[in-house]
Amino acid sequence: MATVQIADVYNPLTFSQFEQESQVELNRFLASGVAVNNPQINAMAATGGNIGELPFYKPLGTAEPNYSTDNPAVNSTPQNVTDDKMVFRLASQNQSWSTMDLAVELALEDPTMAITDRIGAYWATNNERRVIQSLMGVLADNVANDSGDMVNNIATDDAGAPTAAELISADAIIDTVQTMGDHGEDLGVIAMHSVPYRNLQKQNLIDFIPNARGEVNIPTYQGKMVVVDDSLPAVAGVNRVTYTSILFTRGAMANGFAPTKTPSELDREPSAGNGGGEEILYSRRADIFHPLGFTFTSSSVAGQSATQAELALAVNWDRVWERKNTGIAFLQTNG
């Protein structure tokens, strides 16, 4: 059987289109509606630079209105409308793969789709981790600077097995929703590690509904879409593991991207394999995933793009919206 090399099937335009479609389809946060593409971010990212701004107007306030009179000498005093901005940072990333091993794997299936599905899945996973690390930075900032008003933490590091009061439950989720006050019903998605998810299943609190095409059953909790992702934090203490679940409003995060000069590229190393030759496939992306209501301060970023570890630092985030408007709430449990 002849070996299929990527050079035999690689078309840069087709590859880049399929890879983009694949990574969007496979990203569970994008699929759930948590992260929504923002045309403003796309437009600003296309102009160049790695830092951009999203301006916004602050609420009009809660001052009591004027009461009209028939006295022409009494004039009202107009209130001010103030604005502010959120700062976001572009992540310019790339990865490459040798095709010597891939060629054998791809020989028995559609090579083009096999390549794009795998690379699309890689970028989808990477972007999910960037979303999660950004949210961990938001959580850390909230605890450090805003009295933890977005967090319901019932986890402990006590010795012994966790009690029911330290595990995820209907009551714990309701208390987390309440951190949003009268905006709590806007929280339509909950993301969690598989351990607390299984605990909710044991409590018969997970329902399943078919998707629009009736092909996949989507897990839900009290009408909220459930995203199960073991990339969500499971932090081991001395005695216990603390799991962080996150509730979102749909569109709580803005997503954007900048065009790259060469999104994908195929190179050849003739001397590799003792002269047998090697093909190297490069994939490049410039993505933005930004939680609305927060500004990225870049206080501790060493390079041009923030790493996943830097995204999780409290010092790199600051909330600029009122708590009820941010659309994010955190629940920390021991399972």
JOVENUR-V229571 format. One record per backbone hydrogen bond with DSSP energy under -1.0 kcal/mol. NH is the residue of the N-H (numbers start at 1). CO is the residue of the C=O. If there is no record, write none. Layout:
NH:CO / NH:CO
This chain:
8:5 / 9:6 / 10:6 / 15:11 / 16:12 / 17:13 / 18:14 / 19:15 / 20:16 / 21:17 / 22:18 / 23:19 / 24:20 / 25:21 / 26:22 / 31:27 / 32:28 / 34:29 / 35:29 / 36:253 / 38:255 / 42:38 / 43:39 / 44:40 / 45:41 / 46:42 / 48:45 / 52:88 / 54:86 / 56:84 / 58:82 / 74:71 / 84:56 / 86:54 / 88:52 / 90:50 / 91:287 / 93:285 / 95:283 / 97:281 / 99:279 / 103:99 / 105:101 / 106:102 / 109:106 / 114:110 / 115:111 / 116:112 / 117:113 / 118:114 / 119:115 / 120:116 / 121:117 / 122:118 / 123:119 / 124:120 / 125:121 / 126:122 / 127:123 / 128:124 / 129:125 / 130:126 / 131:127 / 132:128 / 133:129 / 134:130 / 135:131 / 136:132 / 137:133 / 138:134 / 139:135 / 140:136 / 141:137 / 142:138 / 143:139 / 144:140 / 145:141 / 146:142 / 148:142 / 149:146 / 151:148 / 152:330 / 154:332 / 166:163 / 167:164 / 173:169 / 174:170 / 175:171 / 176:172 / 177:173 / 178:174 / 179:176 / 180:177 / 181:178 / 183:180 / 184:181 / 186:183 / 187:184 / 188:248 / 189:248 / 190:225 / 191:246 / 192:227 / 197:193 / 198:194 / 199:195 / 200:196 / 201:197 / 202:198 / 203:199 / 204:201 / 205:200 / 207:220 / 209:218 / 211:216 / 214:211 / 218:209 / 220:207 / 221:224 / 224:221 / 225:188 / 226:219 / 227:190 / 229:192 / 232:229 / 235:242 / 237:240 / 242:235 / 243:333 / 244:233 / 245:331 / 246:191 / 247:329 / 248:189 / 249:327 / 251:33 / 252:249 / 253:34 / 254:290 / 255:36 / 256:288 / 258:286 / 265:282 / 267:280 / 269:278 / 272:269 / 275:271 / 276:273 / 277:272 / 278:269 / 280:267 / 281:97 / 282:265 / 283:95 / 284:263 / 285:93 / 287:91 / 288:256 / 290:254 / 292:252 / 294:291 / 295:318 / 296:87 / 297:316 / 311:307 / 313:310 / 316:313 / 317:314 / 318:295 / 320:293 / 321:293 / 325:322 / 326:323 / 329:247 / 330:150 / 331:245 / 332:152 / 333:243 / 334:166
